[in-house]
Amino acid sequence: YEMCLEAYDQTIQMEYKGIISNKYLDAMNHLLPTIIVKSMNDSISIVDFRDRSGFYEYVIIGDSVEKVHNNPDIRVCRNGEVKTFRINYDFDDR
């Protein structure tokens, strides 16, 4: 449980803004859901095995995503429409 709290805190602290360039189940890392976000200067790998918000299931390659530091919301823009997901680790589901 404490490990999940730590992972949640780390996820909330993350900040990124860019385009989803890849989405896959990482065969080298226990099939963890992984998303690669490419920005102007960098790429970030988002590996989040505990989130229950539907973010991973919803996003597709080419979506624009933005997550602000210290905020649980992730904004996804697709074809001019914005959808917001709130990171949900469902701590009651232990």
N, C-alpha and C positions, 0 to 999 in steps of 0.2 A: 504494500500500500504506500509506504513512504517513497519507494522508487517511482511510483506513478505520480505522486505529488511533485517530486523533483522534476520528472519529465514534463509535467504540465507547466510548472514554473518556467522551465527552459523554453517551452513552446510559446508561452505568453510573452517572454522577453524578445523573441525573434522579431526581426523587421525585414521586410522584403517588398519589392515592387518590380514586376516584370511580366514576361510572357512564359507560359508553360511550354517548355521545349520537349519534355519527355514525361511519361507516366508509365510505371511498370511495377510488377512485384519482383523484388530483388532476390533472385535465386541464390546469390552468394551470401544473403543475410536473412535467412529464415523466411523468405517470401514476404518481407515487410513491404507494405505499400510505400512507394517512393515517387516523389514528384520533383522534377528539375525546373527551377524558375531561372530564366535568363534575363538579366538586366543589361543596361548599356555597358557596364564595366565588368560584370561578374556573373557567375552562376551559383545558385544555392540549391542544395539538396534538402528536401523536406521529407523526413522519415517519421511518420507518426502512426504507431500501431494502435493507439488507444482512442483516438478521436472518433466520436459517434455522431458528428454533426451532418455527415453526408457529403462533406467537402470533397474527399477523394473520389467518391463515386460520381459526383457531378462534373468535375472539371475534365476538360479535354485539351489536347495539345492545341495551342493557339490562343487559349483564353488569357486575358490579362488578369493578374491577381495583385492584391495589395494587402499587406498586413503591417499595422503600425506597432511600434515598440510598446510593450506593456498594455496591450489591448487584446482581448480574446476574439475579436472579429476579423474575418478575412473577407475582403470584397472581391467578387469575381465579375468581370465584365466580358460579355459575349454578345456580339452583334448589337452593340449599343444598349443592351439591357444589363443592369447590375443586380446581382444577388449576393446577399450577405450571409455568411455562415459564422456561427459562434462556436468556437472550440469547446467540445463537450467530452470530457473523459469519463462521464457516468460513474462516479466514484461509488455509487450505491451498488453497482454491478460487480461485486468482488467475489 
